[in-house]
């Protein structure tokens, strides 16, 4: 359930003039992206904010 709550995004499709078409698309992360985000969240919970984790 955590995957659906935290990682699946729904975006509205826009036409060429950037107006909403009323259609939506769901975006699912690839496994390595999901794994990385989980590890970054865990590291932030343990060490707290203010640390550059992407360097």
N, C-alpha and C positions, 0 to 999 in steps of 0.2 A: 504494500500500500504506500510505503514511503516513496517509491519510484513515481507513482501517479501524482502524489501530493506535491512533490518537490521538483520533479525534473521534466514532466511532460508539459509542453507549452502549447497554447492554442493561439494562432494569429489570424487576424481577419485579412482576407485577400482584397487588395486594392486594384482598381482599374488603372489605365494609363494616365488618368488625370488625378490620381491619388484619392479617389473617392471609394468608400467601402462598397463592395459588391454584394455583401450579405452572406458570402461564403467564408468558411473558415477552414484552416488546415492545422492538423496536430503535428507537432514536432517531437520526436523521441530522440534522446541522446544516444550516442554510441556507447558501448560498454566502457571503453577506456576513458571517456569523458565522465561518465557516471562514477567510475572508480576514483578518478582524480578529485572530483568535487566532494565525494564522501571523505576522502583523506584530508582535504583542506578544511572541511567543516570540523572534523574530529580534532585536527591540530589546533584550530582556533578555539575550540571549547576547552582544550587542555591548557594552552599557553596564554589565551586571551588575545584581544585585538591589539593592533599596533605593530605587528611583526610582518615584514615583507616575506611572504611565503612563495612568491613566484620567482624570486631571484635565484 
